[in-house]
Amino acid sequence: MTSIWLDEVAPDDHPPLDQDTSADVAIVGAGIAGIATAYHLARAGVKPIVLEARTVAEAASGRNAGFLLAGVAENFVAATRRYGEDRALRIWRFTRHNQELVREIVAREAIRCDLAWKGSAQIAGDDEEWSEVRESADRLGTESVRVRIVPGERAAIYEDDGELHPARYVRALAGAAVAAGARIYDGTRATAVTNGEVRTDHARVHAGAIVVCVNAYSQHLVPLRVRPVRGQMLATAPVGRAVFDRPAYANRGYRYWRQRADGRLLVGGWRDTAADEEVGEEERTTPKIQERLERFLRERSPEATVTHRWAGTMGFSHDALPYVGRLDSGVFVNAGFTGHGMAFATATGELIADVVRGKNRSETDLFAPERA
Ligand SMILES: Cc1cc2nc3c(=O)[nH]c(=O)nc-3n(C[C@H](O)[C@H](O)[C@H](O)COP(=O)(O)OP(=O)(O)OC[C@H]3O[C@@H](n4cnc5c(N)ncnc54)[C@H](O)[C@@H]3O)c2cc1C
């Protein structure tokens, strides 16, 4: 079944590419990463071409929960353990910048994507996580992050987090990129990428630079350490009462839920309960995960009617951070979002657009594709 988002917004008409062409920059993949890259390049006066195998936002970018969170999936204490305090803070600031960029772009381009800033709840699943959630809030509080603890729910509320309709956002951003000078071709699968040329089944594209933005599908085109992992969700018909006050992210990010302004409930995750099965590129729901999502839904809203069930494919990197930069072959990449592309990719699109244009950016080391 399709996602609630893709069900609600038809794709714009971008015909396939059927003849050889050239462009300043060729971008492969039209999810949030490829479209944000195209948008930032086009606004800087560089003319990009985007090649998309399916339609804009038809893969993970039109199948996610639409959370715009700051930080990585794990709490800040866990992020510090993994990346060191200095890098963890820089990553945090980068995702805050992503939130501000989304806010700015949505206003500038008058994008109607139900963007709301109700904050998010980070909820602990056990005692150890609860002590980390509290310590994370204390630590980030000293960095002027607006966060408060709700002990009764074993939760930290991050006041500045947001949510949106991902398919409306990415498809409208694609329209803004086209208005700024980008060309987009749907139904156009890249079969090979070298420095300066992209091949498709029907055409060749010559470009001054190539940026591969195919996330979970990276290994088909470039040597990148990205593996495909499945995520599943469900959505309900509108429920006429407030069930969830704000987007919630629980059990180290493995479980999440929200309620839209129209009353519909969304529940996703529980991948940790079948980790070995929830891998690969197949966008298929499974009874095992769907039953778990529904069991949770029934605890909170026995009356809700499920209208949509879907799956999407995420691209996991080796350390949960994206790869943004240039490979040895000269090809650029912007991929590996590890289930957090809405939180990163509007800003990594800006970052890679600057790198392609030869501008120095202080964040490049955080996401260097060759990092250990
Ligand atoms: C169930 C679920 C819930 C999620 N919830 C959230 C959330 O709440 N917040 C958040 O931040 N993130 C979330 N994510 C993750 C987020 O959706 C992804 O990180 C993000 O969409 C990745 O964007 P992308 O552009 O890199 O990849 P994609 O959206 O997957 O786009 C890649 C595009 O490349 C195209 N492509 C592939 N191969 C080729 C080729 N050879 N030639 C041409 N085109 C090609 C594909 O068709 C696709 O359109 C979730 C993901 C899932 C599945």
The ligand as a Gaussian input file, in Angstrom:
#p B3LYP/6-31G(d) Opt

LIG

0 1
 C        9.247000       4.595000       7.600000
 C       10.270000       5.699000       7.599000
 C       10.172000       6.740000       8.517000
 C       11.116000       7.765000       8.518000
 N       10.924000       8.837000       9.335000
 C       11.773000       9.890000       9.277000
 C       11.536000      11.064000      10.021000
 O       10.501000      11.202000      10.681000
 N       12.458000      12.059000       9.993000
 C       13.586000      11.951000       9.238000
 O       14.432000      12.840000       9.313000
 N       13.804000      10.874000       8.450000
 C       12.921000       9.866000       8.436000
 N       13.121000       8.774000       7.633000
 C       14.291000       8.764000       6.759000
 C       14.111000       9.652000       5.538000
 O       12.921000       9.311000       4.876000
 C       15.307000       9.439000       4.598000
 O       16.518000       9.610000       5.311000
 C       15.303000      10.445000       3.468000
 O       14.059000      10.445000       2.811000
 C       16.408000      10.102000       2.479000
 O       16.295000      10.963000       1.391000
 P       17.158000      10.689000       0.105000
 O       16.834000      11.744000      -0.874000
 O       18.584000      10.527000       0.486000
 O       16.691000       9.237000      -0.380000
 P       15.352000       8.765000      -1.109000
 O       14.173000       9.544000      -0.679000
 O       15.307000       7.283000      -0.980000
 O       15.599000       9.158000      -2.610000
 C       16.547000       8.497000      -3.423000
 C       16.009000       8.574000      -4.843000
 O       16.965000       8.036000      -5.751000
 C       16.254000       7.348000      -6.755000
 N       17.186000       6.408000      -7.402000
 C       17.733000       5.289000      -6.885000
 N       18.575000       4.725000      -7.775000
 C       18.550000       5.508000      -8.887000
 C       19.218000       5.451000     -10.137000
 N       20.091000       4.474000     -10.437000
 N       18.956000       6.414000     -11.051000
 C       18.078000       7.426000     -10.782000
 N       17.431000       7.524000      -9.602000
 C       17.676000       6.585000      -8.652000
 C       15.124000       6.661000      -6.016000
 O       14.076000       6.310000      -6.899000
 C       14.733000       7.733000      -5.019000
 O       13.692000       8.569000      -5.474000
 C       12.208000       7.731000       7.610000
 C       12.297000       6.705000       6.677000
 C       11.339000       5.699000       6.650000
 C       11.434000       4.609000       5.614000

